[in-house]
Amino acid sequence: MQTHTEVPIFAIYICQGLVAGALTAILGMASWWRYIQILFPPVICLLTGWDIPSFLYLVALLVSVSLFWNTFHTQAPFYPSQSRTWDAVANLVSAHKKLRIMEIGSGLGDFSMRIAQLKPQCEVNGIEIAPLPWLISTLRSKFKRSSARFTLGNYQKLNFGNYDLIFAYLSPAAMPSLWQKASQEMVNQSLLISHEFPIPNITPSRVLNQSLTTTATYIYQISH
């Protein structure tokens, strides 16, 4: 008598995730995509076993779209930075220097509002392409009466030459094009600051917080 052994459904979802992760690596996509591809099928499998109202899936989709929006095009997912990074960058700005500061990929606006608080003489702006983080940051700045201002849009359409300091917490995939734009548009002696992700083949002018317990922040002074 022939017997058939059924493969557990969860194992099938795990295999799907592994295959998707392998294809992501083969296609040369950013490493963070691999984790998303690997984990997504098993998570869906777990959720299907719960009695969740169907409309919640639509809500989750809408929230995800409004949060990550154009991530595939910009190659920069939502990465919130930490307070020690904000303070370290603020220490680079003289108390009497009036700088025009732009945070690209400003997320929920924490960096910009902190810099605006610590350096009130500066003009601080943030730009965010995803609607939900932009809306939250705008409402927070009004509630806190912060001088920081936030724009909904793509930083690639900005003229970097209008700013003395640009702060970015993007992704490794975005670094080459970011440097190309900054080196072409930013004025001499202005600063491009990238948290965690260095620009390939470009030596930073200075590195902050480089240790085993903290994430490095890379400072590039534009020189023409």
C-alpha positions in Angstrom: 0.0 0.0 0.0 1.4 3.3 -1.1 1.3 6.2 1.4 1.6 9.9 0.7 3.3 12.3 3.0 1.9 15.8 2.9 4.3 18.7 3.2 3.3 21.1 5.9 1.9 24.3 4.4 4.2 26.5 6.5 7.2 24.7 5.0 6.0 25.6 1.6 5.7 29.3 2.5 9.2 29.2 4.0 10.5 27.7 0.7 8.8 30.4 -1.2 10.5 33.0 0.9 13.9 31.4 0.4 13.4 31.3 -3.3 12.3 34.9 -3.4 15.3 35.9 -1.3 17.7 34.0 -3.6 16.2 35.7 -6.7 16.6 39.1 -4.9 20.3 38.4 -4.4 20.7 37.2 -8.0 19.1 40.3 -9.3 21.5 42.4 -7.3 18.8 44.2 -5.3 19.7 46.0 -2.0 20.3 43.5 0.9 17.3 44.8 2.9 15.0 43.6 0.2 16.2 40.0 0.8 14.9 40.0 4.4 11.5 41.4 3.3 11.2 38.7 0.6 12.3 35.9 2.9 10.0 36.9 5.8 6.9 38.0 3.8 5.5 34.5 2.8 5.8 32.9 6.3 4.2 36.0 7.9 1.3 35.8 5.4 0.9 32.1 6.3 0.7 32.9 10.0 -1.9 35.6 9.4 -4.1 33.4 7.3 -4.6 31.2 10.4 -6.1 34.0 12.4 -9.6 35.2 12.2 -8.8 38.7 11.0 -11.5 40.9 9.4 -10.8 41.3 5.7 -10.9 45.1 5.8 -7.8 45.1 8.0 -5.7 43.8 5.1 -6.8 46.8 3.1 -6.0 49.1 5.9 -2.5 47.5 6.2 -2.0 47.9 2.5 -2.9 51.6 2.5 -0.7 52.2 5.5 2.2 50.4 3.9 1.8 52.3 0.6 1.6 55.7 2.4 4.6 54.8 4.5 7.0 53.3 1.9 5.4 54.9 -1.2 8.2 55.1 -3.8 10.8 53.0 -2.0 11.5 50.7 -5.0 12.4 53.8 -7.1 14.4 55.7 -4.5 16.0 52.6 -3.0 15.6 54.3 0.4 13.3 52.6 2.9 12.0 54.2 6.1 15.1 54.4 8.5 14.6 56.5 11.6 17.8 57.9 13.1 18.6 58.2 16.8 18.9 61.2 19.1 22.7 60.8 19.6 23.1 61.3 15.9 21.0 64.5 15.9 23.1 65.9 18.7 26.4 64.9 17.1 25.4 66.7 13.9 24.2 69.8 15.8 27.7 70.0 17.5 29.1 70.6 14.0 27.2 73.8 13.6 28.6 76.9 15.3 26.2 78.8 17.6 26.5 81.9 15.5 26.5 80.4 12.1 23.2 80.7 10.1 23.1 77.7 7.9 20.5 76.4 5.5 20.0 72.8 6.5 18.1 70.1 4.5 17.2 66.6 5.7 16.5 64.4 2.7 14.2 61.5 3.5 13.0 63.3 6.7 10.6 60.6 7.8 8.8 61.6 11.0 10.9 64.8 11.3 12.8 64.1 14.5 16.2 65.1 13.2 15.0 68.4 11.6 13.0 69.4 14.7 15.9 68.6 17.0 18.3 70.6 14.9 15.8 73.5 14.7 15.6 73.4 18.5 19.3 73.3 19.2 20.3 75.7 16.4 17.4 78.3 16.2 19.5 80.6 14.0 19.5 78.1 11.2 16.9 77.5 8.5 16.0 73.8 8.8 13.9 71.9 6.2 13.1 68.3 5.5 11.8 66.6 2.4 10.0 63.2 2.4 8.5 61.3 -0.5 6.1 59.1 1.5 2.8 60.8 2.3 2.2 59.4 5.8 5.6 60.3 7.4 5.4 63.7 5.7 1.9 64.3 7.2 3.0 63.2 10.6 6.1 65.3 10.6 4.1 68.4 9.4 1.5 68.0 12.2 4.2 67.3 14.8 6.1 70.5 13.8 3.0 72.6 14.1 2.0 71.0 17.4 5.5 71.6 18.8 5.7 75.0 17.2 9.0 74.0 15.6 10.6 76.2 13.1 11.4 73.2 10.9 9.4 72.9 7.7 8.6 69.8 5.7 8.0 69.3 2.0 6.3 66.3 0.3 8.4 65.5 -2.7 11.5 63.8 -4.2 14.8 65.1 -3.0 16.3 64.3 -6.4 14.4 67.3 -7.7 15.9 69.7 -5.2 18.8 72.0 -6.0 21.4 71.0 -3.5 23.2 74.3 -4.1 20.6 76.1 -2.0 21.8 74.4 1.2 24.9 74.6 3.4 24.4 71.2 5.0 22.5 68.2 3.8 21.8 65.2 6.1 20.8 61.8 4.7 19.9 58.5 6.2 19.0 56.5 3.0 20.4 53.2 1.9 23.6 51.9 0.3 21.9 51.7 -3.0 21.2 55.5 -3.0 24.7 56.6 -2.2 26.3 56.8 -5.6 23.6 58.9 -7.1 23.4 61.0 -4.0 27.1 61.8 -4.2 26.9 62.6 -7.9 24.1 65.1 -7.3 25.8 66.6 -4.3 29.3 67.0 -5.9 27.7 68.7 -8.9 25.3 71.1 -7.1 26.6 71.8 -3.6 28.8 74.8 -3.2 32.4 74.7 -2.0 32.9 74.0 1.7 29.3 72.8 2.2 28.7 69.5 4.0 27.0 66.3 2.9 26.4 64.1 5.9 25.3 60.4 5.5 24.4 58.4 8.6 25.4 54.8 8.6 26.0 54.4 4.9 29.3 55.6 3.4 29.7 56.8 -0.2 31.6 54.1 -2.2 35.2 55.0 -3.2 35.0 58.5 -1.6 37.0 59.2 1.6 35.0 61.1 4.2 36.4 64.3 5.6 35.4 63.1 9.1 33.6 60.1 10.7 31.5 60.5 13.9 30.6 57.8 16.4 32.6 55.1 14.8 32.8 52.3 17.4 31.5 48.8 18.1 28.4 50.1 19.9 27.4 53.1 17.7 26.6 53.6 14.1 29.0 55.8 12.1 28.1 59.1 10.6 30.1 60.1 7.5 30.8 63.8 6.8 31.9 64.9 3.3 33.0 68.4 2.8 32.5 69.5 -0.8 35.6 70.8 -2.5 35.7 72.1 -6.0 
